[in-house]
Amino acid sequence: MATVAATIEQRINDTFSVLHINLENESHQHSGPATESHFKLTLVSNDFDGVMRVKRHQKVYQLMADLMANTVHALSLNLYTEEEWEKRGGKVEPSPACRGLGE
């Protein structure tokens, strides 16, 4: 059986023309026993050219709907065109600390 991370990456690669992908499993930064429940996806694809940010997010969330309904609690999305990615210098802001961890 494939890991959740492998399933996410496979679906992305099967759906988009991927120029850059980085999937981080951030589950260890959150309380609870789940080891594959919180992810941060950075995806660069020119499939996003002319597509509003909310529509980009909707497409990815639709692709992951079954995972989001069962296994994945959070999926942070950073979705860019090649031009947008280059303007950012190929960097994404770090995720904030989980409020429930260690409190």
C-alpha positions in Angstrom: 0.0 0.0 0.0 1.4 3.4 -1.0 2.0 6.0 1.6 -0.2 9.1 1.7 2.7 11.2 0.5 3.4 8.9 -2.4 -0.3 9.0 -3.3 -0.4 12.8 -3.3 2.8 13.1 -5.4 1.5 10.5 -7.9 -1.8 12.3 -8.3 -0.1 15.7 -8.8 2.4 14.2 -11.4 -0.5 12.5 -13.2 -2.6 15.7 -13.4 -0.1 18.6 -13.9 2.9 19.4 -16.0 5.2 19.6 -13.0 8.2 21.9 -13.2 9.0 21.7 -9.5 7.3 19.8 -6.7 8.1 19.6 -3.0 5.9 17.8 -0.6 6.7 18.2 3.1 5.2 15.9 5.7 4.7 18.3 8.6 2.7 15.8 10.8 5.5 15.7 13.4 4.9 19.4 14.1 1.3 18.7 15.2 -0.1 16.9 18.2 -1.8 13.6 17.7 -0.8 10.1 16.7 -1.2 10.4 12.9 2.1 10.3 11.0 0.7 11.4 7.6 -1.9 14.0 8.4 -0.4 17.4 7.7 1.4 18.3 4.5 2.8 21.3 2.7 2.8 21.1 -1.1 4.8 23.5 -3.3 4.0 23.0 -6.9 5.2 24.9 -9.9 3.4 24.3 -13.2 2.6 26.5 -16.2 -0.8 24.8 -16.1 -1.6 27.6 -13.7 -1.0 30.3 -16.3 -4.1 32.6 -16.3 -5.7 30.6 -13.5 -6.8 32.5 -10.3 -5.2 31.4 -7.1 -8.5 30.1 -5.7 -9.2 28.0 -8.8 -5.7 26.5 -8.5 -6.4 25.5 -4.9 -9.8 24.1 -5.8 -8.3 21.9 -8.5 -5.8 20.4 -6.1 -8.2 20.0 -3.2 -10.7 18.3 -5.6 -7.9 15.9 -6.6 -7.3 15.1 -3.0 -10.9 15.1 -1.8 -11.0 11.5 -0.6 -7.7 11.9 1.3 -8.9 15.1 2.9 -12.1 13.4 4.0 -10.3 10.6 5.7 -6.6 10.7 6.3 -5.2 14.2 5.6 -6.2 16.8 8.2 -4.3 19.7 6.5 -2.8 20.4 3.1 -1.1 23.7 2.8 -0.8 24.7 -0.9 1.8 26.9 -2.5 1.0 26.9 -6.2 2.9 28.9 -8.8 3.6 29.4 -12.5 7.2 29.3 -13.5 7.3 33.0 -13.7 5.8 33.5 -10.3 8.2 31.0 -8.8 11.2 32.8 -10.3 10.0 36.1 -9.0 9.9 34.6 -5.5 13.5 33.4 -5.9 12.3 29.8 -5.6 11.4 30.2 -1.9 8.3 29.5 0.2 7.7 30.9 3.7 8.1 28.4 6.5 5.0 27.0 8.1 3.9 28.6 11.4 4.3 26.5 14.5 1.3 24.4 15.5 -0.6 26.1 18.3 -1.5 22.8 20.0 2.0 21.4 20.1 3.6 21.7 23.5 0.9 23.8 25.0 
